Amino acid sequence: MAEYNKEKRQAYWRENVRLMVILLSIWFVISYLCGIVFVEELNTIRLGGYKLGFWFAQQGSMYGFVAIVFTYAHLMAKLDRKYDLHE
């Protein structure tokens, strides 16, 4: 029985780390690549009268981070239910 719990914990942690890597990669793309590296290319597109590169650098990375936090909370709640670890 103890071995099963260890396997279950390892599977839970593996899925949690996988989720964090995916979400942090998305955050990196939004904040660093769109806000800094590809800013010149994105500035050719306008969003609400502002250049898209400027928007990502000033607002997009913050909105993206908030969306990622809520997404992580939602997906972790599902993961907790899957492994019967919910409150």
PDB file with SEQRES, HELIX, SHEET and CRYST1 records, atoms N, CA, C and O in Angstrom:
SEQRES   1 A   87  MET ALA GLU TYR ASN LYS GLU LYS ARG GLN ALA TYR TRP          
SEQRES   2 A   87  ARG GLU ASN VAL ARG LEU MET VAL ILE LEU LEU SER ILE          
SEQRES   3 A   87  TRP PHE VAL ILE SER TYR LEU CYS GLY ILE VAL PHE VAL          
SEQRES   4 A   87  GLU GLU LEU ASN THR ILE ARG LEU GLY GLY TYR LYS LEU          
SEQRES   5 A   87  GLY PHE TRP PHE ALA GLN GLN GLY SER MET TYR GLY PHE          
SEQRES   6 A   87  VAL ALA ILE VAL PHE THR TYR ALA HIS LEU MET ALA LYS          
SEQRES   7 A   87  LEU ASP ARG LYS TYR ASP LEU HIS GLU                          
HELIX    1 AA1 ALA A    2  PHE A   28  1                                  27    
HELIX    2 AA2 VAL A   29  VAL A   37  3                                   9    
HELIX    3 AA3 VAL A   39  LEU A   42  1                                   4    
HELIX    4 AA4 LEU A   52  TRP A   55  1                                   4    
HELIX    5 AA5 PHE A   56  GLY A   60  3                                   5    
HELIX    6 AA6 SER A   61  LYS A   82  1                                  22    
SHEET    1 AA1 2 ARG A  46  LEU A  47  0                                        
SHEET    2 AA1 2 TYR A  50  LYS A  51 -1                                        
CRYST1    1.000    1.000    1.000  90.00  90.00  90.00 P 1           1          
ATOM      1  N   MET A   1       0.815  -1.182   0.000  1.00  0.00           N  
ATOM      2  CA  MET A   1       0.000   0.000   0.000  1.00  0.00           C  
ATOM      3  C   MET A   1       0.870   1.262   0.000  1.00  0.00           C  
ATOM      4  O   MET A   1       0.559   2.229  -0.695  1.00  0.00           O  
ATOM      5  N   ALA A   2       1.953   1.254   0.773  1.00  0.00           N  
ATOM      6  CA  ALA A   2       2.830   2.419   0.844  1.00  0.00           C  
ATOM      7  C   ALA A   2       3.474   2.704  -0.515  1.00  0.00           C  
ATOM      8  O   ALA A   2       3.666   3.864  -0.882  1.00  0.00           O  
ATOM      9  N   GLU A   3       3.805   1.645  -1.260  1.00  0.00           N  
ATOM     10  CA  GLU A   3       4.397   1.827  -2.584  1.00  0.00           C  
ATOM     11  C   GLU A   3       3.403   2.484  -3.535  1.00  0.00           C  
ATOM     12  O   GLU A   3       3.789   3.327  -4.344  1.00  0.00           O  
ATOM     13  N   TYR A   4       2.135   2.110  -3.448  1.00  0.00           N  
ATOM     14  CA  TYR A   4       1.090   2.721  -4.284  1.00  0.00           C  
ATOM     15  C   TYR A   4       0.981   4.208  -3.975  1.00  0.00           C  
ATOM     16  O   TYR A   4       0.859   5.013  -4.898  1.00  0.00           O  
ATOM     17  N   ASN A   5       1.022   4.589  -2.715  1.00  0.00           N  
ATOM     18  CA  ASN A   5       0.953   5.994  -2.352  1.00  0.00           C  
ATOM     19  C   ASN A   5       2.156   6.767  -2.887  1.00  0.00           C  
ATOM     20  O   ASN A   5       2.032   7.920  -3.301  1.00  0.00           O  
ATOM     21  N   LYS A   6       3.314   6.121  -2.873  1.00  0.00           N  
ATOM     22  CA  LYS A   6       4.503   6.775  -3.404  1.00  0.00           C  
ATOM     23  C   LYS A   6       4.357   6.999  -4.902  1.00  0.00           C  
ATOM     24  O   LYS A   6       4.696   8.069  -5.408  1.00  0.00           O  
ATOM     25  N   GLU A   7       3.854   5.992  -5.615  1.00  0.00           N  
ATOM     26  CA  GLU A   7       3.639   6.124  -7.051  1.00  0.00           C  
ATOM     27  C   GLU A   7       2.598   7.203  -7.341  1.00  0.00           C  
ATOM     28  O   GLU A   7       2.747   7.979  -8.285  1.00  0.00           O  
ATOM     29  N   LYS A   8       1.571   7.247  -6.545  1.00  0.00           N  
ATOM     30  CA  LYS A   8       0.519   8.240  -6.719  1.00  0.00           C  
ATOM     31  C   LYS A   8       1.069   9.652  -6.485  1.00  0.00           C  
ATOM     32  O   LYS A   8       0.758  10.577  -7.234  1.00  0.00           O  
ATOM     33  N   ARG A   9       1.878   9.807  -5.454  1.00  0.00           N  
ATOM     34  CA  ARG A   9       2.488  11.115  -5.159  1.00  0.00           C  
ATOM     35  C   ARG A   9       3.434  11.534  -6.284  1.00  0.00           C  
ATOM     36  O   ARG A   9       3.460  12.700  -6.677  1.00  0.00           O  
ATOM     37  N   GLN A  10       4.200  10.591  -6.793  1.00  0.00           N  
ATOM     38  CA  GLN A  10       5.128  10.912  -7.873  1.00  0.00           C  
ATOM     39  C   GLN A  10       4.380  11.306  -9.149  1.00  0.00           C  
ATOM     40  O   GLN A  10       4.788  12.232  -9.850  1.00  0.00           O  
ATOM     41  N   ALA A  11       3.299  10.610  -9.442  1.00  0.00           N  
ATOM     42  CA  ALA A  11       2.504  10.945 -10.625  1.00  0.00           C  
ATOM     43  C   ALA A  11       1.866  12.328 -10.472  1.00  0.00           C  
ATOM     44  O   ALA A  11       1.829  13.107 -11.424  1.00  0.00           O  
ATOM     45  N   TYR A  12       1.369  12.627  -9.281  1.00  0.00           N  
ATOM     46  CA  TYR A  12       0.779  13.936  -9.003  1.00  0.00           C  
ATOM     47  C   TYR A  12       1.828  15.036  -9.179  1.00  0.00           C  
ATOM     48  O   TYR A  12       1.564  16.049  -9.827  1.00  0.00           O  
ATOM     49  N   TRP A  13       3.004  14.840  -8.609  1.00  0.00           N  
ATOM     50  CA  TRP A  13       4.054  15.836  -8.707  1.00  0.00           C  
ATOM     51  C   TRP A  13       4.519  16.010 -10.147  1.00  0.00           C  
ATOM     52  O   TRP A  13       4.781  17.130 -10.585  1.00  0.00           O  
ATOM     53  N   ARG A  14       4.622  14.903 -10.886  1.00  0.00           N  
ATOM     54  CA  ARG A  14       5.038  14.955 -12.288  1.00  0.00           C  
ATOM     55  C   ARG A  14       4.053  15.804 -13.099  1.00  0.00           C  
ATOM     56  O   ARG A  14       4.470  16.634 -13.907  1.00  0.00           O  
ATOM     57  N   GLU A  15       2.757  15.599 -12.888  1.00  0.00           N  
ATOM     58  CA  GLU A  15       1.753  16.388 -13.603  1.00  0.00           C  
ATOM     59  C   GLU A  15       1.795  17.853 -13.176  1.00  0.00           C  
ATOM     60  O   GLU A  15       1.609  18.746 -14.002  1.00  0.00           O  
ATOM     61  N   ASN A  16       2.036  18.098 -11.902  1.00  0.00           N  
ATOM     62  CA  ASN A  16       2.129  19.469 -11.400  1.00  0.00           C  
ATOM     63  C   ASN A  16       3.318  20.194 -12.035  1.00  0.00           C  
ATOM     64  O   ASN A  16       3.179  21.333 -12.481  1.00  0.00           O  
ATOM     65  N   VAL A  17       4.462  19.557 -12.078  1.00  0.00           N  
ATOM     66  CA  VAL A  17       5.657  20.166 -12.673  1.00  0.00           C  
ATOM     67  C   VAL A  17       5.441  20.408 -14.160  1.00  0.00           C  
ATOM     68  O   VAL A  17       5.832  21.452 -14.682  1.00  0.00           O  
ATOM     69  N   ARG A  18       4.827  19.457 -14.841  1.00  0.00           N  
ATOM     70  CA  ARG A  18       4.535  19.608 -16.269  1.00  0.00           C  
ATOM     71  C   ARG A  18       3.655  20.831 -16.505  1.00  0.00           C  
ATOM     72  O   ARG A  18       3.908  21.617 -17.418  1.00  0.00           O  
ATOM     73  N   LEU A  19       2.634  20.988 -15.690  1.00  0.00           N  
ATOM     74  CA  LEU A  19       1.738  22.134 -15.801  1.00  0.00           C  
ATOM     75  C   LEU A  19       2.486  23.443 -15.550  1.00  0.00           C  
ATOM     76  O   LEU A  19       2.297  24.417 -16.279  1.00  0.00           O  
ATOM     77  N   MET A  20       3.334  23.468 -14.522  1.00  0.00           N  
ATOM     78  CA  MET A  20       4.102  24.682 -14.220  1.00  0.00           C  
ATOM     79  C   MET A  20       5.048  25.039 -15.361  1.00  0.00           C  
ATOM     80  O   MET A  20       5.184  26.214 -15.700  1.00  0.00           O  
ATOM     81  N   VAL A  21       5.699  24.052 -15.955  1.00  0.00           N  
ATOM     82  CA  VAL A  21       6.624  24.312 -17.056  1.00  0.00           C  
ATOM     83  C   VAL A  21       5.875  24.896 -18.250  1.00  0.00           C  
ATOM     84  O   VAL A  21       6.355  25.837 -18.882  1.00  0.00           O  
ATOM     85  N   ILE A  22       4.721  24.354 -18.558  1.00  0.00           N  
ATOM     86  CA  ILE A  22       3.925  24.863 -19.681  1.00  0.00           C  
ATOM     87  C   ILE A  22       3.498  26.303 -19.422  1.00  0.00           C  
ATOM     88  O   ILE A  22       3.662  27.164 -20.286  1.00  0.00           O  
ATOM     89  N   LEU A  23       2.951  26.567 -18.238  1.00  0.00           N  
ATOM     90  CA  LEU A  23       2.464  27.909 -17.936  1.00  0.00           C  
ATOM     91  C   LEU A  23       3.599  28.927 -17.830  1.00  0.00           C  
ATOM     92  O   LEU A  23       3.440  30.067 -18.266  1.00  0.00           O  
ATOM     93  N   LEU A  24       4.731  28.539 -17.263  1.00  0.00           N  
ATOM     94  CA  LEU A  24       5.867  29.452 -17.203  1.00  0.00           C  
ATOM     95  C   LEU A  24       6.448  29.718 -18.589  1.00  0.00           C  
ATOM     96  O   LEU A  24       6.951  30.810 -18.853  1.00  0.00           O  
ATOM     97  N   SER A  25       6.380  28.732 -19.467  1.00  0.00           N  
ATOM     98  CA  SER A  25       6.831  28.936 -20.847  1.00  0.00           C  
ATOM     99  C   SER A  25       5.934  29.946 -21.558  1.00  0.00           C  
ATOM    100  O   SER A  25       6.420  30.810 -22.288  1.00  0.00           O  
ATOM    101  N   ILE A  26       4.632  29.836 -21.341  1.00  0.00           N  
ATOM    102  CA  ILE A  26       3.688  30.800 -21.922  1.00  0.00           C  
ATOM    103  C   ILE A  26       3.974  32.195 -21.373  1.00  0.00           C  
ATOM    104  O   ILE A  26       3.968  33.173 -22.121  1.00  0.00           O  
ATOM    105  N   TRP A  27       4.225  32.286 -20.060  1.00  0.00           N  
ATOM    106  CA  TRP A  27       4.540  33.579 -19.453  1.00  0.00           C  
ATOM    107  C   TRP A  27       5.821  34.161 -20.048  1.00  0.00           C  
ATOM    108  O   TRP A  27       5.891  35.362 -20.306  1.00  0.00           O  
ATOM    109  N   PHE A  28       6.831  33.324 -20.268  1.00  0.00           N  
ATOM    110  CA  PHE A  28       8.080  33.767 -20.881  1.00  0.00           C  
ATOM    111  C   PHE A  28       7.826  34.329 -22.280  1.00  0.00           C  
ATOM    112  O   PHE A  28       8.356  35.381 -22.638  1.00  0.00           O  
ATOM    113  N   VAL A  29       7.020  33.630 -23.062  1.00  0.00           N  
ATOM    114  CA  VAL A  29       6.719  34.086 -24.423  1.00  0.00           C  
ATOM    115  C   VAL A  29       6.009  35.435 -24.384  1.00  0.00           C  
ATOM    116  O   VAL A  29       6.357  36.352 -25.127  1.00  0.00           O  
ATOM    117  N   ILE A  30       5.010  35.547 -23.510  1.00  0.00           N  
ATOM    118  CA  ILE A  30       4.241  36.794 -23.434  1.00  0.00           C  
ATOM    119  C   ILE A  30       5.099  37.947 -22.926  1.00  0.00           C  
ATOM    120  O   ILE A  30       5.127  39.016 -23.536  1.00  0.00           O  
ATOM    121  N   SER A  31       5.796  37.735 -21.817  1.00  0.00           N  
ATOM    122  CA  SER A  31       6.503  38.858 -21.190  1.00  0.00           C  
ATOM    123  C   SER A  31       7.839  39.177 -21.851  1.00  0.00           C  
ATOM    124  O   SER A  31       8.143  40.348 -22.076  1.00  0.00           O  
ATOM    125  N   TYR A  32       8.631  38.179 -22.162  1.00  0.00           N  
ATOM    126  CA  TYR A  32       9.963  38.443 -22.678  1.00  0.00           C  
ATOM    127  C   TYR A  32       9.990  38.539 -24.203  1.00  0.00           C  
ATOM    128  O   TYR A  32      10.459  39.530 -24.762  1.00  0.00           O  
ATOM    129  N   LEU A  33       9.488  37.510 -24.863  1.00  0.00           N  
ATOM    130  CA  LEU A  33       9.578  37.501 -26.321  1.00  0.00           C  
ATOM    131  C   LEU A  33       8.682  38.565 -26.956  1.00  0.00           C  
ATOM    132  O   LEU A  33       9.135  39.326 -27.812  1.00  0.00           O  
ATOM    133  N   CYS A  34       7.402  38.623 -26.538  1.00  0.00           N  
ATOM    134  CA  CYS A  34       6.484  39.600 -27.140  1.00  0.00           C  
ATOM    135  C   CYS A  34       6.759  41.012 -26.644  1.00  0.00           C  
ATOM    136  O   CYS A  34       6.577  41.973 -27.392  1.00  0.00           O  
ATOM    137  N   GLY A  35       7.194  41.154 -25.401  1.00  0.00           N  
ATOM    138  CA  GLY A  35       7.410  42.482 -24.840  1.00  0.00           C  
ATOM    139  C   GLY A  35       8.781  43.069 -25.102  1.00  0.00           C  
ATOM    140  O   GLY A  35       8.959  44.282 -24.990  1.00  0.00           O  
ATOM    141  N   ILE A  36       9.762  42.236 -25.452  1.00  0.00           N  
ATOM    142  CA  ILE A  36      11.123  42.747 -25.629  1.00  0.00           C  
ATOM    143  C   ILE A  36      11.725  42.327 -26.973  1.00  0.00           C  
ATOM    144  O   ILE A  36      12.128  43.177 -27.766  1.00  0.00           O  
ATOM    145  N   VAL A  37      11.785  41.024 -27.226  1.00  0.00           N  
ATOM    146  CA  VAL A  37      12.515  40.523 -28.393  1.00  0.00           C  
ATOM    147  C   VAL A  37      11.808  40.846 -29.710  1.00  0.00           C  
ATOM    148  O   VAL A  37      12.442  41.325 -30.651  1.00  0.00           O  
ATOM    149  N   PHE A  38      10.509  40.589 -29.782  1.00  0.00           N  
ATOM    150  CA  PHE A  38       9.766  40.791 -31.031  1.00  0.00           C  
ATOM    151  C   PHE A  38       8.981  42.097 -31.040  1.00  0.00           C  
ATOM    152  O   PHE A  38       8.004  42.232 -31.776  1.00  0.00           O  
ATOM    153  N   VAL A  39       9.408  43.059 -30.223  1.00  0.00           N  
ATOM    154  CA  VAL A  39       8.644  44.299 -30.091  1.00  0.00           C  
ATOM    155  C   VAL A  39       8.578  45.075 -31.415  1.00  0.00           C  
ATOM    156  O   VAL A  39       7.532  45.634 -31.742  1.00  0.00           O  
ATOM    157  N   GLU A  40       9.649  45.115 -32.160  1.00  0.00           N  
ATOM    158  CA  GLU A  40       9.650  45.861 -33.424  1.00  0.00           C  
ATOM    159  C   GLU A  40       8.677  45.256 -34.435  1.00  0.00           C  
ATOM    160  O   GLU A  40       7.955  45.983 -35.118  1.00  0.00           O  
ATOM    161  N   GLU A  41       8.659  43.926 -34.530  1.00  0.00           N  
ATOM    162  CA  GLU A  41       7.739  43.271 -35.451  1.00  0.00           C  
ATOM    163  C   GLU A  41       6.289  43.466 -35.010  1.00  0.00           C  
ATOM    164  O   GLU A  41       5.404  43.676 -35.839  1.00  0.00           O  
ATOM    165  N   LEU A  42       6.055  43.394 -33.700  1.00  0.00           N  
ATOM    166  CA  LEU A  42       4.699  43.558 -33.186  1.00  0.00           C  
ATOM    167  C   LEU A  42       4.220  44.997 -33.265  1.00  0.00           C  
ATOM    168  O   LEU A  42       3.014  45.238 -33.301  1.00  0.00           O  
ATOM    169  N   ASN A  43       5.134  45.958 -33.292  1.00  0.00           N  
ATOM    170  CA  ASN A  43       4.749  47.356 -33.384  1.00  0.00           C  
ATOM    171  C   ASN A  43       4.130  47.717 -34.733  1.00  0.00           C  
ATOM    172  O   ASN A  43       3.556  48.797 -34.876  1.00  0.00           O  
ATOM    173  N   THR A  44       4.238  46.841 -35.713  1.00  0.00           N  
ATOM    174  CA  THR A  44       3.588  47.095 -37.002  1.00  0.00           C  
ATOM    175  C   THR A  44       2.081  46.853 -36.924  1.00  0.00           C  
ATOM    176  O   THR A  44       1.341  47.232 -37.831  1.00  0.00           O  
ATOM    177  N   ILE A  45       1.632  46.227 -35.847  1.00  0.00           N  
ATOM    178  CA  ILE A  45       0.204  45.941 -35.632  1.00  0.00           C  
ATOM    179  C   ILE A  45      -0.302  46.887 -34.555  1.00  0.00           C  
ATOM    180  O   ILE A  45       0.390  47.144 -33.569  1.00  0.00           O  
ATOM    181  N   ARG A  46      -1.510  47.403 -34.745  1.00  0.00           N  
ATOM    182  CA  ARG A  46      -2.097  48.317 -33.759  1.00  0.00           C  
ATOM    183  C   ARG A  46      -3.223  47.624 -33.004  1.00  0.00           C  
ATOM    184  O   ARG A  46      -3.976  46.835 -33.574  1.00  0.00           O  
ATOM    185  N   LEU A  47      -3.328  47.936 -31.700  1.00  0.00           N  
ATOM    186  CA  LEU A  47      -4.397  47.408 -30.842  1.00  0.00           C  
ATOM    187  C   LEU A  47      -4.952  48.580 -30.036  1.00  0.00           C  
ATOM    188  O   LEU A  47      -4.274  49.111 -29.156  1.00  0.00           O  
ATOM    189  N   GLY A  48      -6.175  48.977 -30.337  1.00  0.00           N  
ATOM    190  CA  GLY A  48      -6.775  50.109 -29.637  1.00  0.00           C  
ATOM    191  C   GLY A  48      -6.010  51.404 -29.843  1.00  0.00           C  
ATOM    192  O   GLY A  48      -5.968  52.247 -28.946  1.00  0.00           O  
ATOM    193  N   GLY A  49      -5.407  51.574 -31.008  1.00  0.00           N  
ATOM    194  CA  GLY A  49      -4.650  52.778 -31.297  1.00  0.00           C  
ATOM    195  C   GLY A  49      -3.194  52.723 -30.859  1.00  0.00           C  
ATOM    196  O   GLY A  49      -2.415  53.614 -31.196  1.00  0.00           O  
ATOM    197  N   TYR A  50      -2.818  51.696 -30.119  1.00  0.00           N  
ATOM    198  CA  TYR A  50      -1.438  51.570 -29.633  1.00  0.00           C  
ATOM    199  C   TYR A  50      -0.717  50.464 -30.391  1.00  0.00           C  
ATOM    200  O   TYR A  50      -1.336  49.512 -30.867  1.00  0.00           O  
ATOM    201  N   LYS A  51       0.574  50.601 -30.493  1.00  0.00           N  
ATOM    202  CA  LYS A  51       1.369  49.561 -31.139  1.00  0.00           C  
ATOM    203  C   LYS A  51       1.329  48.309 -30.275  1.00  0.00           C  
ATOM    204  O   LYS A  51       1.416  48.392 -29.050  1.00  0.00           O  
ATOM    205  N   LEU A  52       1.199  47.151 -30.911  1.00  0.00           N  
ATOM    206  CA  LEU A  52       1.041  45.888 -30.191  1.00  0.00           C  
ATOM    207  C   LEU A  52       2.266  45.556 -29.330  1.00  0.00           C  
ATOM    208  O   LEU A  52       2.111  45.029 -28.228  1.00  0.00           O  
ATOM    209  N   GLY A  53       3.458  45.849 -29.802  1.00  0.00           N  
ATOM    210  CA  GLY A  53       4.658  45.608 -29.003  1.00  0.00           C  
ATOM    211  C   GLY A  53       4.657  46.434 -27.733  1.00  0.00           C  
ATOM    212  O   GLY A  53       5.001  45.938 -26.660  1.00  0.00           O  
ATOM    213  N   PHE A  54       4.271  47.693 -27.854  1.00  0.00           N  
ATOM    214  CA  PHE A  54       4.163  48.559 -26.675  1.00  0.00           C  
ATOM    215  C   PHE A  54       3.107  48.010 -25.727  1.00  0.00           C  
ATOM    216  O   PHE A  54       3.312  47.990 -24.513  1.00  0.00           O  
ATOM    217  N   TRP A  55       1.965  47.558 -26.279  1.00  0.00           N  
ATOM    218  CA  TRP A  55       0.887  47.028 -25.440  1.00  0.00           C  
ATOM    219  C   TRP A  55       1.366  45.809 -24.660  1.00  0.00           C  
ATOM    220  O   TRP A  55       1.097  45.702 -23.463  1.00  0.00           O  
ATOM    221  N   PHE A  56       2.069  44.890 -25.315  1.00  0.00           N  
ATOM    222  CA  PHE A  56       2.588  43.710 -24.609  1.00  0.00           C  
ATOM    223  C   PHE A  56       3.559  44.110 -23.515  1.00  0.00           C  
ATOM    224  O   PHE A  56       3.525  43.542 -22.423  1.00  0.00           O  
ATOM    225  N   ALA A  57       4.419  45.070 -23.785  1.00  0.00           N  
ATOM    226  CA  ALA A  57       5.402  45.482 -22.796  1.00  0.00           C  
ATOM    227  C   ALA A  57       4.743  46.166 -21.595  1.00  0.00           C  
ATOM    228  O   ALA A  57       5.202  46.001 -20.464  1.00  0.00           O  
ATOM    229  N   GLN A  58       3.672  46.934 -21.828  1.00  0.00           N  
ATOM    230  CA  GLN A  58       3.058  47.709 -20.749  1.00  0.00           C  
ATOM    231  C   GLN A  58       1.898  46.995 -20.066  1.00  0.00           C  
ATOM    232  O   GLN A  58       1.771  47.065 -18.844  1.00  0.00           O  
ATOM    233  N   GLN A  59       1.061  46.318 -20.822  1.00  0.00           N  
ATOM    234  CA  GLN A  59      -0.151  45.727 -20.265  1.00  0.00           C  
ATOM    235  C   GLN A  59      -0.248  44.217 -20.463  1.00  0.00           C  
ATOM    236  O   GLN A  59      -0.667  43.493 -19.560  1.00  0.00           O  
ATOM    237  N   GLY A  60       0.132  43.754 -21.622  1.00  0.00           N  
ATOM    238  CA  GLY A  60      -0.077  42.353 -21.993  1.00  0.00           C  
ATOM    239  C   GLY A  60       0.572  41.357 -21.064  1.00  0.00           C  
ATOM    240  O   GLY A  60      -0.019  40.324 -20.747  1.00  0.00           O  
ATOM    241  N   SER A  61       1.784  41.653 -20.621  1.00  0.00           N  
ATOM    242  CA  SER A  61       2.458  40.704 -19.735  1.00  0.00           C  
ATOM    243  C   SER A  61       1.752  40.612 -18.385  1.00  0.00           C  
ATOM    244  O   SER A  61       1.711  39.541 -17.780  1.00  0.00           O  
ATOM    245  N   MET A  62       1.194  41.729 -17.908  1.00  0.00           N  
ATOM    246  CA  MET A  62       0.462  41.688 -16.629  1.00  0.00           C  
ATOM    247  C   MET A  62      -0.855  40.930 -16.779  1.00  0.00           C  
ATOM    248  O   MET A  62      -1.201  40.105 -15.933  1.00  0.00           O  
ATOM    249  N   TYR A  63      -1.588  41.211 -17.855  1.00  0.00           N  
ATOM    250  CA  TYR A  63      -2.843  40.485 -18.100  1.00  0.00           C  
ATOM    251  C   TYR A  63      -2.570  39.001 -18.292  1.00  0.00           C  
ATOM    252  O   TYR A  63      -3.307  38.149 -17.795  1.00  0.00           O  
ATOM    253  N   GLY A  64      -1.500  38.706 -19.019  1.00  0.00           N  
ATOM    254  CA  GLY A  64      -1.133  37.310 -19.230  1.00  0.00           C  
ATOM    255  C   GLY A  64      -0.805  36.608 -17.925  1.00  0.00           C  
ATOM    256  O   GLY A  64      -1.209  35.464 -17.713  1.00  0.00           O  
ATOM    257  N   PHE A  65      -0.070  37.293 -17.043  1.00  0.00           N  
ATOM    258  CA  PHE A  65       0.295  36.703 -15.754  1.00  0.00           C  
ATOM    259  C   PHE A  65      -0.947  36.427 -14.910  1.00  0.00           C  
ATOM    260  O   PHE A  65      -1.056  35.363 -14.302  1.00  0.00           O  
ATOM    261  N   VAL A  66      -1.877  37.369 -14.868  1.00  0.00           N  
ATOM    262  CA  VAL A  66      -3.114  37.171 -14.100  1.00  0.00           C  
ATOM    263  C   VAL A  66      -3.907  36.003 -14.672  1.00  0.00           C  
ATOM    264  O   VAL A  66      -4.434  35.183 -13.920  1.00  0.00           O  
ATOM    265  N   ALA A  67      -3.995  35.923 -15.989  1.00  0.00           N  
ATOM    266  CA  ALA A  67      -4.704  34.807 -16.623  1.00  0.00           C  
ATOM    267  C   ALA A  67      -4.029  33.477 -16.296  1.00  0.00           C  
ATOM    268  O   ALA A  67      -4.709  32.476 -16.069  1.00  0.00           O  
ATOM    269  N   ILE A  68      -2.703  33.462 -16.272  1.00  0.00           N  
ATOM    270  CA  ILE A  68      -1.967  32.242 -15.951  1.00  0.00           C  
ATOM    271  C   ILE A  68      -2.209  31.826 -14.501  1.00  0.00           C  
ATOM    272  O   ILE A  68      -2.337  30.634 -14.221  1.00  0.00           O  
ATOM    273  N   VAL A  69      -2.275  32.776 -13.585  1.00  0.00           N  
ATOM    274  CA  VAL A  69      -2.529  32.457 -12.174  1.00  0.00           C  
ATOM    275  C   VAL A  69      -3.899  31.800 -12.019  1.00  0.00           C  
ATOM    276  O   VAL A  69      -4.023  30.781 -11.338  1.00  0.00           O  
ATOM    277  N   PHE A  70      -4.926  32.371 -12.642  1.00  0.00           N  
ATOM    278  CA  PHE A  70      -6.264  31.787 -12.556  1.00  0.00           C  
ATOM    279  C   PHE A  70      -6.325  30.421 -13.250  1.00  0.00           C  
ATOM    280  O   PHE A  70      -6.985  29.502 -12.765  1.00  0.00           O  
ATOM    281  N   THR A  71      -5.639  30.296 -14.374  1.00  0.00           N  
ATOM    282  CA  THR A  71      -5.598  29.012 -15.080  1.00  0.00           C  
ATOM    283  C   THR A  71      -4.924  27.954 -14.225  1.00  0.00           C  
ATOM    284  O   THR A  71      -5.399  26.821 -14.145  1.00  0.00           O  
ATOM    285  N   TYR A  72      -3.813  28.317 -13.581  1.00  0.00           N  
ATOM    286  CA  TYR A  72      -3.101  27.377 -12.716  1.00  0.00           C  
ATOM    287  C   TYR A  72      -3.994  26.933 -11.550  1.00  0.00           C  
ATOM    288  O   TYR A  72      -4.050  25.746 -11.228  1.00  0.00           O  
ATOM    289  N   ALA A  73      -4.678  27.869 -10.930  1.00  0.00           N  
ATOM    290  CA  ALA A  73      -5.563  27.534  -9.806  1.00  0.00           C  
ATOM    291  C   ALA A  73      -6.665  26.583 -10.258  1.00  0.00           C  
ATOM    292  O   ALA A  73      -6.978  25.614  -9.566  1.00  0.00           O  
ATOM    293  N   HIS A  74      -7.252  26.862 -11.416  1.00  0.00           N  
ATOM    294  CA  HIS A  74      -8.326  26.001 -11.932  1.00  0.00           C  
ATOM    295  C   HIS A  74      -7.807  24.594 -12.255  1.00  0.00           C  
ATOM    296  O   HIS A  74      -8.420  23.597 -11.875  1.00  0.00           O  
ATOM    297  N   LEU A  75      -6.682  24.528 -12.953  1.00  0.00           N  
ATOM    298  CA  LEU A  75      -6.145  23.221 -13.346  1.00  0.00           C  
ATOM    299  C   LEU A  75      -5.624  22.434 -12.149  1.00  0.00           C  
ATOM    300  O   LEU A  75      -5.716  21.206 -12.133  1.00  0.00           O  
ATOM    301  N   MET A  76      -5.082  23.117 -11.157  1.00  0.00           N  
ATOM    302  CA  MET A  76      -4.626  22.413  -9.949  1.00  0.00           C  
ATOM    303  C   MET A  76      -5.809  21.873  -9.150  1.00  0.00           C  
ATOM    304  O   MET A  76      -5.708  20.806  -8.545  1.00  0.00           O  
ATOM    305  N   ALA A  77      -6.922  22.592  -9.139  1.00  0.00           N  
ATOM    306  CA  ALA A  77      -8.113  22.081  -8.460  1.00  0.00           C  
ATOM    307  C   ALA A  77      -8.580  20.793  -9.143  1.00  0.00           C  
ATOM    308  O   ALA A  77      -8.966  19.836  -8.473  1.00  0.00           O  
ATOM    309  N   LYS A  78      -8.542  20.773 -10.488  1.00  0.00           N  
ATOM    310  CA  LYS A  78      -8.902  19.548 -11.210  1.00  0.00           C  
ATOM    311  C   LYS A  78      -7.922  18.423 -10.906  1.00  0.00           C  
ATOM    312  O   LYS A  78      -8.326  17.274 -10.726  1.00  0.00           O  
ATOM    313  N   LEU A  79      -6.640  18.750 -10.848  1.00  0.00           N  
ATOM    314  CA  LEU A  79      -5.618  17.746 -10.553  1.00  0.00           C  
ATOM    315  C   LEU A  79      -5.780  17.201  -9.138  1.00  0.00           C  
ATOM    316  O   LEU A  79      -5.630  16.001  -8.908  1.00  0.00           O  
ATOM    317  N   ASP A  80      -6.086  18.080  -8.199  1.00  0.00           N  
ATOM    318  CA  ASP A  80      -6.317  17.643  -6.816  1.00  0.00           C  
ATOM    319  C   ASP A  80      -7.501  16.688  -6.734  1.00  0.00           C  
ATOM    320  O   ASP A  80      -7.452  15.696  -6.007  1.00  0.00           O  
ATOM    321  N   ARG A  81      -8.559  16.983  -7.473  1.00  0.00           N  
ATOM    322  CA  ARG A  81      -9.725  16.072  -7.482  1.00  0.00           C  
ATOM    323  C   ARG A  81      -9.366  14.741  -8.131  1.00  0.00           C  
ATOM    324  O   ARG A  81      -9.808  13.683  -7.682  1.00  0.00           O  
ATOM    325  N   LYS A  82      -8.560  14.799  -9.192  1.00  0.00           N  
ATOM    326  CA  LYS A  82      -8.156  13.568  -9.875  1.00  0.00           C  
ATOM    327  C   LYS A  82      -7.401  12.635  -8.943  1.00  0.00           C  
ATOM    328  O   LYS A  82      -7.592  11.420  -9.000  1.00  0.00           O  
ATOM    329  N   TYR A  83      -6.547  13.182  -8.087  1.00  0.00           N  
ATOM    330  CA  TYR A  83      -5.746  12.375  -7.175  1.00  0.00           C  
ATOM    331  C   TYR A  83      -6.349  12.330  -5.765  1.00  0.00           C  
ATOM    332  O   TYR A  83      -5.694  11.898  -4.817  1.00  0.00           O  
ATOM    333  N   ASP A  84      -7.586  12.774  -5.639  1.00  0.00           N  
ATOM    334  CA  ASP A  84      -8.319  12.741  -4.382  1.00  0.00           C  
ATOM    335  C   ASP A  84      -7.570  13.478  -3.276  1.00  0.00           C  
ATOM    336  O   ASP A  84      -7.445  12.974  -2.160  1.00  0.00           O  
ATOM    337  N   LEU A  85      -7.078  14.656  -3.588  1.00  0.00           N  
ATOM    338  CA  LEU A  85      -6.364  15.475  -2.624  1.00  0.00           C  
ATOM    339  C   LEU A  85      -7.086  16.788  -2.341  1.00  0.00           C  
ATOM    340  O   LEU A  85      -6.549  17.667  -1.666  1.00  0.00           O  
ATOM    341  N   HIS A  86      -8.292  16.916  -2.856  1.00  0.00           N  
ATOM    342  CA  HIS A  86      -9.046  18.159  -2.659  1.00  0.00           C  
ATOM    343  C   HIS A  86      -9.571  18.261  -1.234  1.00  0.00           C  
ATOM    344  O   HIS A  86      -9.674  17.274  -0.505  1.00  0.00           O  
ATOM    345  N   GLU A  87      -9.901  19.504  -0.864  1.00  0.00           N  
ATOM    346  CA  GLU A  87     -10.385  19.743   0.500  1.00  0.00           C  
ATOM    347  C   GLU A  87     -11.866  19.441   0.607  1.00  0.00           C  
ATOM    348  O   GLU A  87     -12.449  19.584   1.681  1.00  0.00           O  
TER     349      GLU A  87                                                      
END                                                                             
